[in-house]
Amino acid sequence: MDFRPTQEQEMLRAAVAGIAAKFGHRYFQEKTGSGGKTDELWQELGAGGFLAVHLPEAYGGGGMGIAELAIVCEEVAAAGCPLLMMLVSPAICGTLLCHFGTDDQRTRWLPALASGQDKMAFAITEPDAGSNSYRISTTARHDGDEWVLSGTKAFISGADEAGEVLVVARTGTDEATGRAALSLFVVSSDAPGLKLVPIEMEIRAPEKQFTLFFDEVAVGADRLLGDEGEGFRQVFAGLNPERLMSAAISSGIGRYALESAARYAREREVWGAPIGSHQGLSHPLARAKIDLELARLMSEKAAWCFDNGIEAGEAANMAKYAAAEAGLQALDQAIQTYGGNGLASDTGLADLWGLARLMRTAPVSREMILNFVAQHSLGLPKSY
């Protein structure tokens, strides 16, 4: 096994790191503090082709893989600018469009996503369904040559900055299992009958969360993505990339925090010695570094499996779990290293805590990952 990155991956990492460093965490703080968007960073990444490194070249992509998109996502976060929309627009929606879209659909939406000129939100979560997607109650019914959507979606990231929303809706019942038959639809965010209501969150992030109300929202037949009734199976093609981008964000936050803490521990002196010379601080930082690198290693394995057509569910879930834990712990220890200064705005750490903590809960909770590993990796009885 060769664990060395390719020359292309090294160049990609350096290029993205260079762009992100021009913006940095101060830029991120200014935008999130004012309620603004990180449009300038997003558009520069798009102009360089970095939002679509995993998409086909025919649609403005780089023809590479999810491993390379994870590099982009991690490097942006490691510069102190973690972007949730990288989970959603390129990773989930771009992948699903690439896998299941018609030529017309790919031509219609992928180039704008690739260039950064547009974004696409993803709407699957519902107030009463939780992690059980079979309980989705948002429906789509035939009405002549159109589909009509009715229902509610919750915690939809970035719906206000996306031109389109990829919606998972119930279109019938699977006769074999009795479960909901789901389908995917691309809905314009300004479609008549669609209402976006913001959810107040205690998280500093440029992406806002929304409840979406679909009141008889009509869409054309050309906005059905993939096969009718196959949405549940199709969605899984985008969930492993979603988990890997989540892991990349957590790893990037962890790297950013540890770099800051290590620099401070080398420079800050108390009792005539750098505080980093004391094991009470150095050992926790070292443990955080070890855990973070282990999580990154599993992330690389999962991305390699996905890009090589090998079942990646186990590795992707483990990577997401490990990175969320490691990233949060690294950030927490970095704050502790700074002492009271760790909570000062100028230090640039504490404002990331809410987002890092979110990664333990979303896009899939740590408990559901443990359920998955217990059942599928250990062969234990299903617990839910």
RANORGI-V21710 format. One record per residue. N is the residue number from 1. RES is the residue in one letter. SS is DSSP state (H for helix, E for strand, C for the rest). PHI is phi in whole degrees, -180 to 180 (NA if undefined). NEAR is the number of other ideal C-beta (glycine too) atoms within 12 Angstrom. Layout:
# RANORGI-V21710
N&RES&SS&PHI&NEAR, N&RES&SS&PHI&NEAR
This chain:
# RANORGI-V21710
1&M&C&NA&7, 2&D&C&-114&7, 3&F&C&-93&12, 4&R&C&-76&9, 5&P&C&-68&20, 6&T&C&-72&18, 7&Q&H&-61&10, 8&E&H&-64&18, 9&Q&H&-67&29, 10&E&H&-64&16, 11&M&H&-66&21, 12&L&H&-62&32, 13&R&H&-61&31, 14&A&H&-66&19, 15&A&H&-66&27, 16&V&H&-67&40, 17&A&H&-60&30, 18&G&H&-65&20, 19&I&H&-64&31, 20&A&H&-63&39, 21&A&H&-65&23, 22&K&H&-66&20, 23&F&H&-94&31, 24&G&H&73&24, 25&H&H&-71&36, 26&R&H&-61&20, 27&Y&H&-60&30, 28&F&H&-61&36, 29&Q&H&-63&27, 30&E&H&-63&24, 31&K&H&-69&29, 32&T&H&-71&31, 33&G&H&-69&17, 34&S&H&-97&13, 35&G&C&79&17, 36&G&C&-86&21, 37&K&C&-111&26, 38&T&C&-90&40, 39&D&H&-64&23, 40&E&H&-63&22, 41&L&H&-66&39, 42&W&H&-60&39, 43&Q&H&-69&22, 44&E&H&-70&26, 45&L&H&-63&42, 46&G&H&-66&36, 47&A&H&-62&19, 48&G&C&-85&27, 49&G&C&82&31, 50&F&H&-84&43, 51&L&H&-81&46, 52&A&H&-135&43, 53&V&C&-61&40, 54&H&C&-95&43, 55&L&C&-96&40, 56&P&C&-62&25, 57&E&H&-62&17, 58&A&H&-61&16, 59&Y&H&-115&30, 60&G&C&93&32, 61&G&C&-90&30, 62&G&C&-100&33, 63&G&C&69&20, 64&M&C&-101&27, 65&G&C&-137&35, 66&I&H&-64&46, 67&A&H&-58&38, 68&E&H&-74&42, 69&L&H&-64&48, 70&A&H&-63&54, 71&I&H&-61&42, 72&V&H&-59&49, 73&C&H&-61&49, 74&E&H&-68&45, 75&E&H&-66&41, 76&V&H&-65&50, 77&A&H&-67&45, 78&A&H&-66&38, 79&A&C&-88&36, 80&G&C&88&43, 81&C&C&-128&47, 82&P&C&-65&49, 83&L&C&-121&50, 84&L&C&-64&50, 85&M&H&-66&44, 86&M&H&-69&52, 87&L&H&-65&47, 88&V&H&-93&44, 89&S&H&-69&49, 90&P&H&-76&54, 91&A&H&-74&50, 92&I&H&-81&48, 93&C&H&-67&52, 94&G&H&-61&50, 95&T&H&-66&43, 96&L&H&-67&42, 97&L&H&-62&43, 98&C&H&-64&39, 99&H&H&-79&31, 100&F&H&-122&30, 101&G&C&-76&33, 102&T&C&-75&21, 103&D&H&-59&16, 104&D&H&-65&17, 105&Q&H&-67&32, 106&R&H&-63&30, 107&T&H&-65&20, 108&R&H&-72&24, 109&W&H&-117&40, 110&L&H&-65&38, 111&P&H&-59&26, 112&A&H&-70&29, 113&L&H&-68&46, 114&A&H&-66&39, 115&S&H&-82&28, 116&G&C&85&35, 117&Q&C&-77&24, 118&D&C&-146&34, 119&K&C&-133&44, 120&M&E&-130&47, 121&A&E&-89&41, 122&F&E&-128&48, 123&A&E&-123&46, 124&I&C&-124&46, 125&T&C&-69&38, 126&E&C&-130&32, 127&P&C&-57&19, 128&D&C&-106&16, 129&A&C&-96&25, 130&G&C&59&22, 131&S&C&-83&24, 132&N&C&-95&18, 133&S&H&-66&31, 134&Y&H&-68&24, 135&R&H&-94&21, 136&I&C&-56&38, 137&S&C&-111&26, 138&T&C&-63&43, 139&T&E&-113&29, 140&A&E&-132&39, 141&R&E&-122&24, 142&H&E&-68&19, 143&D&E&-146&17, 144&G&C&67&10, 145&D&C&-92&13, 146&E&E&-121&21, 147&W&E&-112&34, 148&V&E&-121&30, 149&L&E&-102&42, 150&S&E&-140&26, 151&G&E&145&38, 152&T&E&-136&30, 153&K&E&-122&41, 154&A&E&-130&28, 155&F&E&55&33, 156&I&E&-97&45, 157&S&E&-74&47, 158&G&C&66&40, 159&A&H&-63&43, 160&D&H&-77&28, 161&E&H&-110&33, 162&A&C&-109&40, 163&G&C&-73&26, 164&E&E&-135&37, 165&V&E&-128&45, 166&L&E&-88&48, 167&V&E&-109&48, 168&V&E&-98&49, 169&A&E&-132&45, 170&R&E&-86&35, 171&T&E&-117&32, 172&G&E&162&23, 173&T&E&-129&16, 174&D&C&-71&20, 175&E&C&-64&10, 176&A&C&-75&8, 177&T&C&-112&12, 178&G&C&80&10, 179&R&C&-85&20, 180&A&E&-64&29, 181&A&E&-93&29, 182&L&E&-108&38, 183&S&E&-139&39, 184&L&E&-110&48, 185&F&E&-135&47, 186&V&E&-97&45, 187&V&E&-117&44, 188&S&E&-65&28, 189&S&C&-69&31, 190&D&C&-107&16, 191&A&C&-64&30, 192&P&C&-57&16, 193&G&C&94&21, 194&L&E&-99&37, 195&K&E&-119&23, 196&L&E&-106&31, 197&V&E&-119&19, 198&P&E&-67&20, 199&I&E&-107&22, 200&E&C&-70&11, 201&M&C&-127&24, 202&E&C&-92&13, 203&I&C&-133&26, 204&R&C&-87&34, 205&A&C&-154&40, 206&P&C&-70&37, 207&E&C&-87&42, 208&K&C&-93&30, 209&Q&E&-104&32, 210&F&E&-137&31, 211&T&E&-95&28, 212&L&E&-110&43, 213&F&E&-109&25, 214&F&E&-102&38, 215&D&E&-113&17, 216&E&E&55&21, 217&V&E&-84&37, 218&A&E&-94&26, 219&V&E&-133&35, 220&G&E&-73&22, 221&A&H&-62&22, 222&D&H&-73&19, 223&R&H&-102&34, 224&L&E&-77&33, 225&L&E&-98&45, 226&G&C&79&31, 227&D&C&-94&19, 228&E&C&-59&25, 229&G&C&83&25, 230&E&E&-106&24, 231&G&H&-62&38, 232&F&H&-63&32, 233&R&H&-66&23, 234&Q&H&-67&32, 235&V&H&-57&35, 236&F&H&-64&31, 237&A&H&-67&32, 238&G&H&-101&41, 239&L&H&-77&38, 240&N&H&-66&43, 241&P&H&-59&48, 242&E&H&-59&46, 243&R&H&-64&48, 244&L&H&-70&54, 245&M&H&-71&54, 246&S&H&-61&51, 247&A&H&-62&55, 248&A&H&-66&50, 249&I&H&-63&52, 250&S&H&-61&52, 251&S&H&-64&50, 252&G&H&-64&48, 253&I&H&-62&53, 254&G&H&-61&47, 255&R&H&-63&39, 256&Y&H&-59&41, 257&A&H&-66&46, 258&L&H&-68&38, 259&E&H&-62&30, 260&S&H&-64&36, 261&A&H&-66&39, 262&A&H&-65&28, 263&R&H&-62&21, 264&Y&H&-65&31, 265&A&H&-68&33, 266&R&H&-78&19, 267&E&H&-96&17, 268&R&C&-77&24, 269&E&E&-114&14, 270&V&E&-138&17, 271&W&C&57&9, 272&G&C&80&8, 273&A&E&-147&15, 274&P&E&-60&19, 275&I&H&-64&27, 276&G&H&-70&26, 277&S&H&-81&18, 278&H&C&-93&19, 279&Q&H&-65&13, 280&G&H&-61&16, 281&L&H&-106&29, 282&S&H&-69&23, 283&H&H&-67&17, 284&P&H&-60&26, 285&L&H&-67&37, 286&A&H&-65&22, 287&R&H&-63&21, 288&A&H&-62&36, 289&K&H&-64&28, 290&I&H&-62&21, 291&D&H&-62&30, 292&L&H&-66&40, 293&E&H&-69&24, 294&L&H&-64&25, 295&A&H&-64&41, 296&R&H&-65&35, 297&L&H&-64&24, 298&M&H&-66&35, 299&S&H&-63&47, 300&E&H&-64&38, 301&K&H&-63&28, 302&A&H&-63&41, 303&A&H&-64&42, 304&W&H&-62&30, 305&C&H&-61&28, 306&F&H&-60&38, 307&D&H&-70&28, 308&N&C&-104&15, 309&G&C&70&12, 310&I&C&-102&16, 311&E&C&-49&16, 312&A&C&-114&35, 313&G&H&-59&28, 314&E&H&-62&26, 315&A&H&-66&36, 316&A&H&-66&45, 317&N&H&-66&40, 318&M&H&-63&34, 319&A&H&-63&49, 320&K&H&-63&48, 321&Y&H&-61&38, 322&A&H&-64&40, 323&A&H&-70&48, 324&A&H&-62&42, 325&E&H&-67&32, 326&A&H&-69&40, 327&G&H&-64&48, 328&L&H&-67&35, 329&Q&H&-66&36, 330&A&H&-63&46, 331&L&H&-65&47, 332&D&H&-62&32, 333&Q&H&-70&36, 334&A&H&-64&42, 335&I&H&-60&32, 336&Q&H&-64&28, 337&T&H&-63&39, 338&Y&H&-76&31, 339&G&H&67&19, 340&G&H&-61&11, 341&N&H&-64&21, 342&G&H&-64&29, 343&L&H&-100&19, 344&A&C&-76&16, 345&S&H&-61&18, 346&D&H&-63&15, 347&T&H&-69&31, 348&G&C&76&37, 349&L&C&-121&39, 350&A&H&-63&28, 351&D&H&-69&34, 352&L&H&-91&44, 353&W&H&-62&31, 354&G&H&-60&25, 355&L&H&-68&42, 356&A&H&-64&43, 357&R&H&-68&26, 358&L&H&-58&33, 359&M&C&-65&47, 360&R&C&-78&33, 361&T&C&-106&27, 362&A&C&-126&39, 363&P&C&-78&39, 364&V&C&-140&37, 365&S&C&-73&24, 366&R&H&-61&29, 367&E&H&-68&19, 368&M&H&-70&27, 369&I&H&-67&36, 370&L&H&-63&24, 371&N&H&-60&23, 372&F&H&-61&30, 373&V&H&-66&26, 374&A&H&-60&19, 375&Q&H&-78&19, 376&H&H&-90&20, 377&S&H&-93&18, 378&L&C&-105&14, 379&G&C&71&9, 380&L&C&-81&14, 381&P&C&-61&10, 382&K&C&-62&11, 383&S&C&-105&13, 384&Y&C&-148&16
